[in-house]
């Protein structure tokens, strides 16, 4: 029997790699799967690894009306030709373009996952425009999946769509986490000692790690300032991730602090972040807005307590005083206090640490999320696949 066609769309392949790793390979046992994104070379490499088909569309992360209209038309023609049973989009630009094209091509099941809303930190005309686009995306979709309870509450509060269109898969998250992969077991003390030496991090240092895009919206300004104010010579701040000065630039003085402070180590984008978690003591993630952050899941799975902002997603994964500390967003003072507490209250640190991994294995195993999504897909089809 011929498999139904499933199409998954993100704006850039990095989102496929990081947000949906392994998921499309799982779904190909039940569907004929095609991934659609920009950056053709990287898209091809991703789909080859997952064992699925690809279709290239030149999508951008900025507001580019003419390119977006061209992308809608190209997708409309493609959908009309291949007649997919399901089109499922992620990320804002892929959402509006993909849902609009699927609507006009009369795709029966048009699904969109919400894993964060840039408009939460926007103001004025830009916020109004992004809000309008969000409403339009949900109108074209037949089902919308916020990946956290906080996001669902926000969507309902802003009246972007009706509750009947919304559903959270499992306990939240777009992809869950492979806790066997994100495990500290293979990184013994010898590895940790050697890798710290390679990065010029003293063996005795208490290491705060941030993993993600090094941008203003992730709270990097507050993090760098809070760490600088600690003035503790036996601590290191490890930054793992790419700078995006064209999209969300850091202030010049923050960049200067990162460059000039010998105790701040920036290693750029890393395909495998596990070694960096393995040599760290605490994840610090003071983001302004999130959907359901994979980084926090990964860090806790690797037995790192986390300091996170009191925002949706983060405050659903971390329980204050149980597996981490929750602080108000954009508060350097509270962040500095939490970092000081983690370093100096050894009893509390160990108590938080012992609850980290179990809090993830109980709630966010990847296979459970995949099966829950598969069940959702199957419910839309006339017959089970």
KEPALUM-924096 format. One record per residue (C-alpha): residue number from 1; residue in three letters; x, z, y. Coordinates in nm, 2 decimals. Example, Ala and Ser with C-alpha at 12.3 -4.5 7.8 and 13.67 -1.06 7.14 Angstrom:
% KEPALUM-924096
{n=1, res=ALA, east=1.23, up=0.78, north=-0.45}
{n=2, res=SER, east=1.37, up=0.71, north=-0.11}
END
This chain:
% KEPALUM-924096
{n=1, res=UNK, east=0.00, up=0.00, north=0.00}
{n=2, res=UNK, east=0.13, up=-0.09, north=0.35}
{n=3, res=UNK, east=0.23, up=0.20, north=0.56}
{n=4, res=UNK, east=0.06, up=0.26, north=0.90}
{n=5, res=UNK, east=0.28, up=0.18, north=1.20}
{n=6, res=UNK, east=0.41, up=0.47, north=1.41}
{n=7, res=UNK, east=0.59, up=0.42, north=1.74}
{n=8, res=UNK, east=0.79, up=0.69, north=1.91}
{n=9, res=UNK, east=0.90, up=0.64, north=2.27}
{n=10, res=UNK, east=1.14, up=0.83, north=2.50}
{n=11, res=UNK, east=1.30, up=0.73, north=2.83}
{n=12, res=UNK, east=1.66, up=0.75, north=2.71}
{n=13, res=UNK, east=1.80, up=0.77, north=2.36}
{n=14, res=UNK, east=1.96, up=1.11, north=2.43}
{n=15, res=UNK, east=1.61, up=1.25, north=2.41}
{n=16, res=UNK, east=1.56, up=1.10, north=2.07}
{n=17, res=UNK, east=1.89, up=1.24, north=1.96}
{n=18, res=UNK, east=1.84, up=1.59, north=2.09}
{n=19, res=UNK, east=1.46, up=1.64, north=2.10}
{n=20, res=UNK, east=1.37, up=1.46, north=1.78}
{n=21, res=UNK, east=1.68, up=1.47, north=1.56}
{n=22, res=UNK, east=1.58, up=1.40, north=1.19}
{n=23, res=UNK, east=1.21, up=1.38, north=1.27}
{n=24, res=UNK, east=1.18, up=1.00, north=1.26}
{n=25, res=UNK, east=1.38, up=0.99, north=0.93}
{n=26, res=UNK, east=1.13, up=1.24, north=0.78}
{n=27, res=UNK, east=0.83, up=1.04, north=0.91}
{n=28, res=UNK, east=0.95, up=0.71, north=0.76}
{n=29, res=UNK, east=0.84, up=0.82, north=0.41}
{n=30, res=UNK, east=0.48, up=0.81, north=0.54}
{n=31, res=UNK, east=0.49, up=0.55, north=0.82}
{n=32, res=UNK, east=0.67, up=0.23, north=0.93}
{n=33, res=UNK, east=0.85, up=0.39, north=1.22}
{n=34, res=UNK, east=0.99, up=0.22, north=1.53}
{n=35, res=UNK, east=1.18, up=0.40, north=1.81}
{n=36, res=UNK, east=1.16, up=0.26, north=2.16}
{n=37, res=UNK, east=1.39, up=0.36, north=2.44}
{n=38, res=UNK, east=1.65, up=0.22, north=2.70}
{n=39, res=UNK, east=2.03, up=0.20, north=2.66}
{n=40, res=UNK, east=2.02, up=-0.05, north=2.37}
{n=41, res=UNK, east=2.36, up=0.03, north=2.22}
{n=42, res=UNK, east=2.29, up=0.40, north=2.19}
{n=43, res=UNK, east=1.93, up=0.33, north=2.07}
{n=44, res=UNK, east=2.07, up=0.10, north=1.79}
{n=45, res=UNK, east=2.31, up=0.37, north=1.68}
{n=46, res=UNK, east=2.04, up=0.64, north=1.67}
{n=47, res=UNK, east=1.79, up=0.42, north=1.47}
{n=48, res=UNK, east=2.06, up=0.32, north=1.23}
{n=49, res=UNK, east=2.13, up=0.69, north=1.16}
{n=50, res=UNK, east=1.76, up=0.77, north=1.12}
{n=51, res=UNK, east=1.70, up=0.46, north=0.91}
{n=52, res=UNK, east=1.41, up=0.33, north=1.13}
{n=53, res=UNK, east=1.35, up=0.02, north=1.34}
{n=54, res=UNK, east=1.40, up=-0.01, north=1.72}
{n=55, res=UNK, east=1.26, up=-0.20, north=2.02}
{n=56, res=UNK, east=1.45, up=-0.20, north=2.35}
{n=57, res=UNK, east=1.28, up=-0.15, north=2.68}
{n=58, res=UNK, east=1.46, up=-0.10, north=3.01}
{n=59, res=UNK, east=1.32, up=0.24, north=3.12}
{n=60, res=UNK, east=1.45, up=0.45, north=3.41}
{n=61, res=UNK, east=1.43, up=0.82, north=3.48}
{n=62, res=UNK, east=1.37, up=0.76, north=3.86}
{n=63, res=UNK, east=1.07, up=0.63, north=4.04}
{n=64, res=UNK, east=1.11, up=0.25, north=4.01}
{n=65, res=UNK, east=0.76, up=0.08, north=4.04}
{n=66, res=UNK, east=0.87, up=-0.28, north=3.97}
{n=67, res=UNK, east=1.08, up=-0.20, north=3.67}
{n=68, res=UNK, east=0.80, up=0.03, north=3.54}
{n=69, res=UNK, east=0.53, up=-0.24, north=3.57}
{n=70, res=UNK, east=0.76, up=-0.48, north=3.39}
{n=71, res=UNK, east=0.81, up=-0.22, north=3.11}
{n=72, res=UNK, east=0.43, up=-0.16, north=3.08}
{n=73, res=UNK, east=0.38, up=-0.54, north=3.04}
{n=74, res=UNK, east=0.66, up=-0.58, north=2.78}
{n=75, res=UNK, east=0.52, up=-0.28, north=2.58}
{n=76, res=UNK, east=0.16, up=-0.41, north=2.61}
{n=77, res=UNK, east=0.26, up=-0.74, north=2.46}
{n=78, res=UNK, east=0.46, up=-0.57, north=2.19}
{n=79, res=UNK, east=0.18, up=-0.33, north=2.09}
{n=80, res=UNK, east=-0.07, up=-0.62, north=2.09}
{n=81, res=UNK, east=0.15, up=-0.81, north=1.85}
{n=82, res=UNK, east=0.25, up=-0.53, north=1.60}
{n=83, res=UNK, east=-0.08, up=-0.33, north=1.62}
{n=84, res=UNK, east=0.05, up=0.03, north=1.56}
{n=85, res=UNK, east=-0.18, up=0.30, north=1.43}
{n=86, res=UNK, east=-0.01, up=0.56, north=1.65}
{n=87, res=UNK, east=0.20, up=0.55, north=1.97}
{n=88, res=UNK, east=0.36, up=0.89, north=2.05}
{n=89, res=UNK, east=0.56, up=0.93, north=2.37}
{n=90, res=UNK, east=0.79, up=1.20, north=2.50}
{n=91, res=UNK, east=0.94, up=1.26, north=2.85}
{n=92, res=UNK, east=0.75, up=1.18, north=3.18}
{n=93, res=UNK, east=0.85, up=0.82, north=3.24}
{n=94, res=UNK, east=0.80, up=0.71, north=2.88}
{n=95, res=UNK, east=0.47, up=0.89, north=2.89}
{n=96, res=UNK, east=0.31, up=0.70, north=3.17}
{n=97, res=UNK, east=0.46, up=0.36, north=3.07}
{n=98, res=UNK, east=0.39, up=0.40, north=2.70}
{n=99, res=UNK, east=0.04, up=0.55, north=2.73}
{n=100, res=UNK, east=-0.07, up=0.29, north=2.98}
{n=101, res=UNK, east=0.06, up=0.00, north=2.77}
{n=102, res=UNK, east=-0.10, up=0.15, north=2.45}
{n=103, res=UNK, east=-0.43, up=0.20, north=2.63}
{n=104, res=UNK, east=-0.45, up=-0.16, north=2.74}
{n=105, res=UNK, east=-0.34, up=-0.28, north=2.40}
{n=106, res=UNK, east=-0.62, up=-0.08, north=2.24}
{n=107, res=UNK, east=-0.39, up=0.14, north=2.02}
{n=108, res=UNK, east=-0.64, up=0.38, north=1.86}
{n=109, res=UNK, east=-0.42, up=0.69, north=1.87}
{n=110, res=UNK, east=-0.22, up=0.75, north=2.19}
{n=111, res=UNK, east=-0.03, up=1.08, north=2.18}
{n=112, res=UNK, east=0.20, up=1.23, north=2.44}
{n=113, res=UNK, east=0.42, up=1.54, north=2.41}
{n=114, res=UNK, east=0.48, up=1.75, north=2.72}
{n=115, res=UNK, east=0.82, up=1.92, north=2.69}
{n=116, res=UNK, east=0.87, up=2.02, north=3.06}
{n=117, res=UNK, east=0.73, up=1.92, north=3.39}
{n=118, res=UNK, east=0.97, up=1.82, north=3.68}
{n=119, res=UNK, east=0.68, up=1.87, north=3.92}
{n=120, res=UNK, east=0.70, up=2.24, north=3.87}
{n=121, res=UNK, east=1.00, up=2.25, north=4.11}
{n=122, res=UNK, east=0.89, up=1.97, north=4.34}
{n=123, res=UNK, east=0.71, up=2.00, north=4.67}
{n=124, res=UNK, east=0.51, up=1.79, north=4.92}
{n=125, res=UNK, east=0.45, up=1.42, north=4.85}
{n=126, res=UNK, east=0.68, up=1.41, north=4.55}
{n=127, res=UNK, east=0.48, up=1.69, north=4.38}
{n=128, res=UNK, east=0.15, up=1.52, north=4.46}
{n=129, res=UNK, east=0.28, up=1.19, north=4.32}
{n=130, res=UNK, east=0.42, up=1.35, north=4.00}
{n=131, res=UNK, east=0.09, up=1.54, north=3.96}
{n=132, res=UNK, east=-0.11, up=1.22, north=3.99}
{n=133, res=UNK, east=0.11, up=1.04, north=3.74}
{n=134, res=UNK, east=0.08, up=1.33, north=3.49}
{n=135, res=UNK, east=-0.30, up=1.32, north=3.52}
{n=136, res=UNK, east=-0.30, up=0.94, north=3.47}
{n=137, res=UNK, east=-0.07, up=0.98, north=3.16}
{n=138, res=UNK, east=-0.32, up=1.23, north=3.00}
{n=139, res=UNK, east=-0.61, up=1.01, north=3.09}
{n=140, res=UNK, east=-0.46, up=0.71, north=2.90}
{n=141, res=UNK, east=-0.37, up=0.94, north=2.60}
{n=142, res=UNK, east=-0.61, up=1.04, north=2.33}
{n=143, res=UNK, east=-0.42, up=1.37, north=2.26}
{n=144, res=UNK, east=-0.17, up=1.57, north=2.46}
{n=145, res=UNK, east=0.08, up=1.82, north=2.30}
{n=146, res=UNK, east=0.23, up=2.08, north=2.53}
{n=147, res=UNK, east=0.52, up=2.23, north=2.33}
{n=148, res=UNK, east=0.46, up=2.58, north=2.46}
{n=149, res=UNK, east=0.17, up=2.80, north=2.54}
{n=150, res=UNK, east=0.30, up=2.84, north=2.90}
{n=151, res=UNK, east=0.29, up=2.46, north=2.95}
{n=152, res=UNK, east=-0.06, up=2.44, north=2.82}
{n=153, res=UNK, east=-0.17, up=2.72, north=3.05}
{n=154, res=UNK, east=-0.01, up=2.53, north=3.35}
{n=155, res=UNK, east=-0.18, up=2.20, north=3.26}
{n=156, res=UNK, east=-0.52, up=2.37, north=3.24}
{n=157, res=UNK, east=-0.46, up=2.56, north=3.56}
{n=158, res=UNK, east=-0.37, up=2.23, north=3.74}
{n=159, res=UNK, east=-0.67, up=2.06, north=3.58}
{n=160, res=UNK, east=-0.46, up=1.77, north=3.46}
{n=161, res=UNK, east=-0.69, up=1.73, north=3.16}
{n=162, res=UNK, east=-0.96, up=1.91, north=2.95}
{n=163, res=UNK, east=-0.87, up=2.17, north=2.69}
{n=164, res=UNK, east=-1.02, up=1.95, north=2.41}
{n=165, res=UNK, east=-0.74, up=1.70, north=2.45}
{n=166, res=UNK, east=-0.46, up=1.96, north=2.41}
{n=167, res=UNK, east=-0.30, up=2.10, north=2.10}
{n=168, res=UNK, east=0.02, up=2.29, north=2.03}
{n=169, res=UNK, east=0.20, up=2.20, north=1.71}
{n=170, res=UNK, east=0.29, up=2.51, north=1.50}
{n=171, res=UNK, east=0.43, up=2.79, north=1.71}
{n=172, res=UNK, east=0.56, up=2.56, north=1.98}
{n=173, res=UNK, east=0.87, up=2.34, north=2.01}
{n=174, res=UNK, east=0.89, up=1.96, north=1.97}
{n=175, res=UNK, east=1.11, up=1.96, north=1.66}
{n=176, res=UNK, east=1.18, up=2.31, north=1.54}
{n=177, res=UNK, east=1.53, up=2.40, north=1.43}
{n=178, res=UNK, east=1.74, up=2.36, north=1.12}
{n=179, res=UNK, east=1.85, up=2.71, north=1.07}
{n=180, res=UNK, east=2.09, up=2.62, north=0.79}
{n=181, res=UNK, east=2.27, up=2.38, north=1.03}
{n=182, res=UNK, east=2.26, up=2.63, north=1.32}
{n=183, res=UNK, east=2.43, up=2.91, north=1.13}
{n=184, res=UNK, east=2.75, up=3.10, north=1.21}
{n=185, res=UNK, east=2.85, up=3.13, north=0.85}
{n=186, res=UNK, east=3.10, up=2.84, north=0.85}
{n=187, res=UNK, east=3.28, up=2.96, north=1.17}
{n=188, res=UNK, east=3.49, up=3.25, north=1.05}
{n=189, res=UNK, east=3.72, up=3.47, north=1.27}
{n=190, res=UNK, east=4.02, up=3.24, north=1.21}
{n=191, res=UNK, east=3.82, up=2.94, north=1.35}
{n=192, res=UNK, east=3.70, up=3.14, north=1.64}
{n=193, res=UNK, east=4.05, up=3.26, north=1.73}
{n=194, res=UNK, east=4.19, up=2.91, north=1.70}
{n=195, res=UNK, east=3.92, up=2.74, north=1.90}
{n=196, res=UNK, east=3.93, up=3.00, north=2.18}
{n=197, res=UNK, east=4.31, up=2.94, north=2.20}
{n=198, res=UNK, east=4.24, up=2.56, north=2.22}
{n=199, res=UNK, east=4.01, up=2.62, north=2.52}
{n=200, res=UNK, east=4.25, up=2.87, north=2.68}
{n=201, res=UNK, east=3.99, up=3.15, north=2.64}
{n=202, res=UNK, east=4.16, up=3.49, north=2.56}
{n=203, res=UNK, east=4.07, up=3.64, north=2.22}
{n=204, res=UNK, east=3.95, up=3.96, north=2.38}
{n=205, res=UNK, east=3.72, up=3.80, north=2.64}
{n=206, res=UNK, east=3.34, up=3.85, north=2.64}
{n=207, res=UNK, east=3.21, up=3.49, north=2.66}
{n=208, res=UNK, east=2.89, up=3.39, north=2.84}
{n=209, res=UNK, east=2.79, up=3.04, north=2.73}
{n=210, res=UNK, east=2.55, up=2.79, north=2.90}
{n=211, res=UNK, east=2.45, up=2.48, north=2.71}
{n=212, res=UNK, east=2.25, up=2.20, north=2.88}
{n=213, res=UNK, east=2.27, up=1.97, north=3.18}
{n=214, res=UNK, east=2.49, up=2.12, north=3.46}
{n=215, res=UNK, east=2.23, up=2.08, north=3.73}
{n=216, res=UNK, east=2.05, up=2.29, north=4.00}
{n=217, res=UNK, east=1.72, up=2.31, north=3.80}
{n=218, res=UNK, east=1.90, up=2.48, north=3.52}
{n=219, res=UNK, east=2.00, up=2.77, north=3.74}
{n=220, res=UNK, east=2.36, up=2.68, north=3.75}
{n=221, res=UNK, east=2.40, up=2.79, north=4.12}
{n=222, res=UNK, east=2.28, up=3.14, north=4.04}
{n=223, res=UNK, east=2.48, up=3.15, north=3.72}
{n=224, res=UNK, east=2.81, up=3.06, north=3.88}
{n=225, res=UNK, east=2.75, up=3.30, north=4.17}
{n=226, res=UNK, east=2.64, up=3.58, north=3.94}
{n=227, res=UNK, east=2.95, up=3.54, north=3.72}
{n=228, res=UNK, east=3.18, up=3.52, north=4.02}
{n=229, res=UNK, east=3.04, up=3.85, north=4.14}
{n=230, res=UNK, east=3.10, up=4.02, north=3.81}
{n=231, res=UNK, east=3.47, up=4.02, north=3.89}
{n=232, res=UNK, east=3.55, up=4.11, north=3.53}
{n=233, res=UNK, east=3.89, up=3.98, north=3.42}
{n=234, res=UNK, east=3.79, up=4.01, north=3.05}
{n=235, res=UNK, east=3.50, up=3.77, north=3.06}
{n=236, res=UNK, east=3.47, up=3.39, north=3.06}
{n=237, res=UNK, east=3.18, up=3.16, north=3.15}
{n=238, res=UNK, east=3.17, up=2.86, north=2.92}
{n=239, res=UNK, east=2.97, up=2.56, north=3.05}
{n=240, res=UNK, east=2.88, up=2.30, north=2.79}
{n=241, res=UNK, east=2.70, up=1.99, north=2.91}
{n=242, res=UNK, east=2.71, up=1.69, north=3.15}
{n=243, res=UNK, east=2.69, up=1.70, north=3.53}
{n=244, res=UNK, east=2.42, up=1.49, north=3.68}
{n=245, res=UNK, east=2.51, up=1.46, north=4.04}
{n=246, res=UNK, east=2.29, up=1.15, north=4.10}
{n=247, res=UNK, east=1.97, up=1.31, north=3.97}
{n=248, res=UNK, east=1.99, up=1.68, north=4.04}
{n=249, res=UNK, east=2.32, up=1.76, north=4.23}
{n=250, res=UNK, east=2.49, up=2.09, north=4.25}
{n=251, res=UNK, east=2.60, up=2.21, north=4.60}
{n=252, res=UNK, east=2.96, up=2.14, north=4.70}
{n=253, res=UNK, east=3.04, up=2.51, north=4.71}
{n=254, res=UNK, east=2.91, up=2.56, north=4.35}
{n=255, res=UNK, east=3.13, up=2.27, north=4.23}
{n=256, res=UNK, east=3.42, up=2.42, north=4.41}
{n=257, res=UNK, east=3.37, up=2.76, north=4.24}
{n=258, res=UNK, east=3.35, up=2.59, north=3.90}
{n=259, res=UNK, east=3.68, up=2.40, north=3.97}
{n=260, res=UNK, east=3.87, up=2.69, north=4.12}
{n=261, res=UNK, east=3.77, up=2.98, north=3.90}
{n=262, res=UNK, east=4.01, up=2.99, north=3.60}
{n=263, res=UNK, east=3.76, up=3.20, north=3.41}
{n=264, res=UNK, east=3.50, up=2.93, north=3.42}
{n=265, res=UNK, east=3.56, up=2.67, north=3.15}
{n=266, res=UNK, east=3.36, up=2.34, north=3.16}
{n=267, res=UNK, east=3.39, up=2.11, north=2.86}
{n=268, res=UNK, east=3.13, up=1.85, north=2.94}
{n=269, res=UNK, east=2.88, up=1.69, north=2.70}
{n=270, res=UNK, east=2.94, up=1.78, north=2.34}
{n=271, res=UNK, east=2.77, up=1.61, north=2.04}
{n=272, res=UNK, east=2.80, up=1.93, north=1.83}
{n=273, res=UNK, east=2.75, up=2.25, north=2.03}
{n=274, res=UNK, east=2.78, up=2.49, north=1.73}
{n=275, res=UNK, east=3.15, up=2.56, north=1.77}
{n=276, res=UNK, east=3.09, up=2.67, north=2.13}
{n=277, res=UNK, east=2.81, up=2.91, north=2.03}
{n=278, res=UNK, east=3.04, up=3.04, north=1.75}
{n=279, res=UNK, east=3.31, up=3.16, north=2.00}
{n=280, res=UNK, east=3.06, up=3.30, north=2.25}
{n=281, res=UNK, east=2.89, up=3.64, north=2.28}
{n=282, res=UNK, east=2.57, up=3.57, north=2.48}
{n=283, res=UNK, east=2.37, up=3.26, north=2.59}
{n=284, res=UNK, east=2.28, up=3.26, north=2.96}
{n=285, res=UNK, east=2.00, up=3.02, north=3.04}
{n=286, res=UNK, east=1.86, up=3.09, north=3.39}
{n=287, res=UNK, east=1.66, up=2.76, north=3.41}
{n=288, res=UNK, east=1.38, up=2.71, north=3.67}
{n=289, res=UNK, east=1.15, up=2.52, north=3.43}
{n=290, res=UNK, east=1.14, up=2.43, north=3.07}
{n=291, res=UNK, east=0.90, up=2.32, north=2.79}
{n=292, res=UNK, east=1.03, up=2.49, north=2.48}
{n=293, res=UNK, east=1.41, up=2.49, north=2.51}
{n=294, res=UNK, east=1.60, up=2.40, north=2.19}
{n=295, res=UNK, east=1.92, up=2.56, north=2.33}
{n=296, res=UNK, east=1.76, up=2.90, north=2.31}
{n=297, res=UNK, east=1.64, up=2.84, north=1.96}
{n=298, res=UNK, east=1.99, up=2.72, north=1.86}
{n=299, res=UNK, east=2.17, up=3.02, north=2.02}
{n=300, res=UNK, east=1.95, up=3.28, north=1.86}
{n=301, res=UNK, east=1.98, up=3.11, north=1.52}
{n=302, res=UNK, east=2.36, up=3.14, north=1.56}
{n=303, res=UNK, east=2.32, up=3.52, north=1.63}
{n=304, res=UNK, east=2.37, up=3.51, north=2.01}
{n=305, res=UNK, east=2.14, up=3.73, north=2.22}
{n=306, res=UNK, east=2.01, up=3.54, north=2.52}
{n=307, res=UNK, east=1.95, up=3.61, north=2.89}
{n=308, res=UNK, east=1.67, up=3.38, north=3.00}
{n=309, res=UNK, east=1.45, up=3.32, north=3.30}
{n=310, res=UNK, east=1.09, up=3.45, north=3.29}
{n=311, res=UNK, east=0.94, up=3.10, north=3.25}
{n=312, res=UNK, east=0.73, up=2.93, north=2.98}
{n=313, res=UNK, east=0.91, up=2.85, north=2.66}
{n=314, res=UNK, east=1.20, up=3.09, north=2.73}
{n=315, res=UNK, east=0.97, up=3.40, north=2.75}
{n=316, res=UNK, east=0.79, up=3.28, north=2.43}
{n=317, res=UNK, east=1.12, up=3.27, north=2.23}
{n=318, res=UNK, east=1.29, up=3.57, north=2.37}
{n=319, res=UNK, east=1.13, up=3.91, north=2.37}
{n=320, res=UNK, east=1.28, up=4.14, north=2.63}
{n=321, res=UNK, east=1.48, up=4.42, north=2.47}
{n=322, res=UNK, east=1.44, up=4.28, north=2.12}
{n=323, res=UNK, east=1.65, up=3.96, north=2.09}
{n=324, res=UNK, east=1.75, up=3.92, north=2.45}
{n=325, res=UNK, east=1.68, up=4.00, north=2.82}
{n=326, res=UNK, east=1.43, up=3.82, north=3.05}
{n=327, res=UNK, east=1.50, up=3.81, north=3.42}
{n=328, res=UNK, east=1.31, up=3.66, north=3.72}
{n=329, res=UNK, east=1.41, up=3.30, north=3.79}
{n=330, res=UNK, east=1.64, up=3.23, north=4.09}
{n=331, res=UNK, east=1.76, up=3.59, north=4.11}
{n=332, res=UNK, east=2.14, up=3.62, north=4.12}
{n=333, res=UNK, east=2.11, up=4.00, north=4.15}
{n=334, res=UNK, east=1.90, up=4.03, north=3.83}
{n=335, res=UNK, east=2.11, up=3.78, north=3.65}
{n=336, res=UNK, east=2.43, up=3.96, north=3.74}
{n=337, res=UNK, east=2.28, up=4.29, north=3.63}
{n=338, res=UNK, east=2.17, up=4.15, north=3.29}
{n=339, res=UNK, east=2.52, up=4.00, north=3.23}
{n=340, res=UNK, east=2.68, up=4.33, north=3.33}
{n=341, res=UNK, east=2.45, up=4.51, north=3.09}
{n=342, res=UNK, east=2.52, up=4.28, north=2.80}
{n=343, res=UNK, east=2.90, up=4.33, north=2.85}
{n=344, res=UNK, east=2.90, up=4.70, north=2.89}
{n=345, res=UNK, east=2.61, up=4.84, north=2.68}
{n=346, res=UNK, east=2.76, up=4.78, north=2.34}
{n=347, res=UNK, east=2.48, up=4.97, north=2.16}
{n=348, res=UNK, east=2.21, up=4.76, north=2.32}
{n=349, res=UNK, east=2.41, up=4.44, north=2.26}
{n=350, res=UNK, east=2.44, up=4.51, north=1.89}
{n=351, res=UNK, east=2.07, up=4.60, north=1.87}
{n=352, res=UNK, east=1.97, up=4.27, north=2.03}
{n=353, res=UNK, east=2.21, up=4.07, north=1.82}
{n=354, res=UNK, east=2.07, up=4.20, north=1.49}
{n=355, res=UNK, east=1.73, up=4.06, north=1.58}
{n=356, res=UNK, east=1.83, up=3.72, north=1.69}
{n=357, res=UNK, east=1.84, up=3.50, north=1.38}
{n=358, res=UNK, east=1.54, up=3.65, north=1.20}
{n=359, res=UNK, east=1.32, up=3.59, north=1.51}
{n=360, res=UNK, east=1.39, up=3.22, north=1.47}
{n=361, res=UNK, east=1.38, up=3.18, north=1.09}
{n=362, res=UNK, east=1.04, up=3.34, north=1.08}
{n=363, res=UNK, east=0.88, up=3.11, north=1.34}
{n=364, res=UNK, east=1.06, up=2.79, north=1.41}
{n=365, res=UNK, east=1.19, up=2.63, north=1.09}
{n=366, res=UNK, east=1.22, up=2.26, north=1.15}
{n=367, res=UNK, east=1.05, up=2.14, north=0.83}
{n=368, res=UNK, east=0.74, up=2.35, north=0.91}
{n=369, res=UNK, east=0.71, up=2.18, north=1.25}
{n=370, res=UNK, east=0.75, up=1.83, north=1.09}
{n=371, res=UNK, east=0.48, up=1.90, north=0.83}
{n=372, res=UNK, east=0.24, up=2.03, north=1.09}
{n=373, res=UNK, east=0.29, up=1.71, north=1.30}
{n=374, res=UNK, east=0.25, up=1.50, north=0.99}
{n=375, res=UNK, east=-0.08, up=1.67, north=0.91}
{n=376, res=UNK, east=-0.19, up=1.60, north=1.27}
{n=377, res=UNK, east=-0.10, up=1.23, north=1.23}
{n=378, res=UNK, east=-0.28, up=1.21, north=0.90}
{n=379, res=UNK, east=-0.59, up=1.36, north=1.05}
{n=380, res=UNK, east=-0.62, up=1.05, north=1.28}
{n=381, res=UNK, east=-0.61, up=0.79, north=1.01}
{n=382, res=UNK, east=-0.90, up=0.67, north=0.81}
{n=383, res=UNK, east=-0.72, up=0.75, north=0.49}
{n=384, res=UNK, east=-0.43, up=0.98, north=0.41}
{n=385, res=UNK, east=-0.09, up=0.82, north=0.39}
END
